[in-house]
Amino acid sequence: MLNGDKLVLREWRESDLGALAELRNDIELQALLMTQARPNSIERVRHWLVDRTSRDDMAFFVVAARSDDAVLGYVQATNIDRFHGVGELGICLSPSAQGSRLAQEACRLLDRYLRHTLALRKITLRVLAGNMRAIAFYMKSGYREVGRLERHFFIDGQHQDVVIMERFLDA
């Protein structure tokens, strides 16, 4: 478990399945995360969690409120390559937890874990070019744009650009 001021990053539990299924079934939220939303039963979410937490190239944590352990979302590093010291960030917070600096704290805790425990040196991410709120957050968090995939992700009947960003963890 990784402890912050307002939240903790921890392993998933059976009691988290309902809240995580709600996030996985939020079509608008999942579209912003560039996933293809589809109905997710509790069993499908359980399978998704088991897969994520059993892989050597991933680090997955539930983001929970420190005060009452309520599930606020999840954060993950995917495509971890320990030889090269890189991974890819993914974060999903419930709409009610957004805009309250919790994402900043969750990313800071994950960064510390990735740097000190997994010896990663750089984290990358992909974000929809039209998601200006997320891009502003990432820029404020020390990420910089390093590329763009034109007309890459199909959403709302059209192909949209995807921005590629990176941040060195020692900075």
C-alpha positions as CSV (number, residue, x, y, z in Angstrom):
1,M,0.0,0.0,0.0
2,L,1.2,3.5,-0.9
3,N,0.0,6.2,1.5
4,G,-0.6,9.8,0.6
5,D,-2.1,12.7,2.5
6,K,-5.7,12.2,1.1
7,L,-5.5,8.8,-0.6
8,V,-3.9,5.5,-0.7
9,L,-2.9,3.3,-3.7
10,R,-3.6,-0.3,-2.8
11,E,-4.4,-3.7,-4.3
12,W,-8.0,-4.4,-5.4
13,R,-10.4,-6.3,-3.3
14,E,-13.7,-8.1,-4.0
15,S,-15.5,-5.2,-2.2
16,D,-14.1,-2.8,-4.9
17,L,-15.8,-4.6,-7.8
18,G,-19.0,-2.5,-7.8
19,A,-17.2,0.8,-7.8
20,L,-14.7,-0.3,-10.5
21,A,-17.5,-1.7,-12.6
22,E,-19.2,1.6,-12.5
23,L,-16.1,3.3,-13.8
24,R,-15.6,0.7,-16.5
25,N,-19.2,1.2,-17.6
26,D,-19.0,5.0,-17.8
27,I,-19.0,5.4,-21.6
28,E,-18.0,9.0,-21.6
29,L,-15.2,8.5,-19.1
30,Q,-13.9,5.4,-21.0
31,A,-13.9,7.2,-24.3
32,L,-11.6,9.9,-22.8
33,L,-9.3,7.1,-21.7
34,M,-9.3,5.8,-25.3
35,T,-10.9,2.5,-24.5
36,Q,-13.8,0.9,-26.3
37,A,-16.5,0.9,-23.6
38,R,-18.8,-2.1,-23.5
39,P,-21.0,-3.6,-20.9
40,N,-18.8,-4.8,-18.0
41,S,-20.4,-7.3,-15.6
42,I,-18.8,-7.8,-12.2
43,E,-17.3,-11.0,-13.5
44,R,-15.7,-9.3,-16.5
45,V,-14.3,-6.6,-14.2
46,R,-12.9,-9.3,-11.9
47,H,-11.2,-11.0,-14.9
48,W,-9.8,-7.6,-16.1
49,L,-8.4,-7.0,-12.6
50,V,-6.9,-10.5,-12.3
51,D,-5.3,-10.0,-15.7
52,R,-3.8,-6.6,-14.9
53,T,-2.4,-7.6,-11.5
54,S,-0.9,-10.9,-12.7
55,R,1.2,-9.4,-15.5
56,D,4.9,-8.6,-15.0
57,D,4.8,-5.6,-17.4
58,M,2.1,-3.8,-15.3
59,A,1.7,-2.1,-12.0
60,F,-2.0,-1.6,-11.0
61,F,-3.4,0.2,-8.0
62,V,-6.9,1.1,-6.8
63,V,-7.0,4.7,-5.7
64,A,-8.9,4.9,-2.5
65,A,-9.8,7.7,0.0
66,R,-7.5,7.6,3.0
67,S,-10.4,8.7,5.3
68,D,-12.9,5.9,4.5
69,D,-11.2,3.6,1.9
70,A,-13.9,4.6,-0.7
71,V,-12.8,3.7,-4.2
72,L,-12.0,6.8,-6.2
73,G,-10.5,5.1,-9.3
74,Y,-7.4,3.4,-10.4
75,V,-3.9,4.2,-11.6
76,Q,-1.6,2.0,-13.6
77,A,1.7,1.7,-15.4
78,T,1.5,-0.5,-18.5
79,N,4.0,-1.8,-21.0
80,I,6.7,-1.7,-18.3
81,D,10.2,-2.4,-19.7
82,R,12.6,-2.7,-16.8
83,F,15.6,-3.1,-19.0
84,H,15.0,0.3,-20.6
85,G,13.4,1.8,-17.5
86,V,10.2,2.9,-19.1
87,G,6.4,2.5,-18.7
88,E,3.1,4.0,-19.8
89,L,0.8,5.9,-17.4
90,G,-2.9,5.3,-17.2
91,I,-5.2,7.0,-14.7
92,C,-9.0,6.8,-14.2
93,L,-10.7,8.8,-11.4
94,S,-14.4,9.0,-10.9
95,P,-16.0,12.2,-12.0
96,S,-16.6,13.2,-8.4
97,A,-12.9,12.9,-7.6
98,Q,-11.7,14.9,-10.5
99,G,-10.6,18.5,-10.0
100,S,-9.6,18.0,-6.4
101,R,-5.9,17.5,-6.7
102,L,-6.3,13.8,-6.1
103,A,-4.9,12.9,-9.5
104,Q,-1.8,14.8,-8.7
105,E,-1.3,12.9,-5.5
106,A,-2.1,9.6,-7.1
107,C,0.5,10.2,-9.9
108,R,3.1,11.4,-7.4
109,L,2.7,8.2,-5.4
110,L,2.8,6.0,-8.5
111,D,5.9,7.9,-9.8
112,R,7.7,7.3,-6.5
113,Y,6.8,3.6,-6.6
114,L,7.9,3.3,-10.2
115,R,11.2,5.1,-9.6
116,H,12.2,3.5,-6.3
117,T,10.7,0.0,-6.5
118,L,10.8,-0.8,-10.2
119,A,13.8,1.5,-11.1
120,L,11.9,3.2,-14.0
121,R,13.4,6.4,-15.3
122,K,10.7,7.6,-17.7
123,I,6.9,7.4,-18.0
124,T,5.0,8.1,-21.2
125,L,1.3,8.5,-21.9
126,R,-1.2,9.0,-24.7
127,V,-4.1,11.5,-24.5
128,L,-6.8,12.7,-26.9
129,A,-5.6,16.0,-28.4
130,G,-9.0,17.5,-27.6
131,N,-8.8,16.6,-23.9
132,M,-7.3,20.0,-23.0
133,R,-8.1,19.6,-19.3
134,A,-6.0,16.4,-19.1
135,I,-3.2,17.9,-21.3
136,A,-3.0,20.9,-19.0
137,F,-2.8,18.6,-15.9
138,Y,0.0,16.6,-17.5
139,M,1.9,19.7,-18.5
140,K,1.6,21.1,-15.0
141,S,2.9,17.7,-13.7
142,G,6.1,18.0,-15.8
143,Y,5.1,16.1,-18.9
144,R,6.0,17.4,-22.3
145,E,4.5,16.7,-25.7
146,V,6.9,14.5,-27.8
147,G,4.6,13.5,-30.7
148,R,1.2,13.3,-32.2
149,L,-0.6,10.5,-33.9
150,E,-2.9,12.1,-36.5
151,R,-6.4,10.9,-36.9
152,H,-5.6,7.9,-34.7
153,F,-8.5,7.2,-32.4
154,F,-12.1,6.8,-33.6
155,I,-14.6,8.5,-31.3
156,D,-18.0,10.2,-31.9
157,G,-18.0,9.3,-35.6
158,Q,-14.6,10.7,-36.4
159,H,-10.9,10.0,-36.1
160,Q,-9.1,12.2,-33.6
161,D,-5.5,13.0,-33.0
162,V,-3.6,11.5,-30.0
163,V,-0.9,13.4,-28.2
164,I,2.1,11.5,-26.9
165,M,3.7,12.9,-23.8
166,E,6.7,11.9,-21.5
167,R,8.2,12.7,-18.2
168,F,11.5,11.7,-16.7
169,L,10.9,10.4,-13.1
170,D,14.1,11.9,-11.7
171,A,13.0,15.4,-12.6
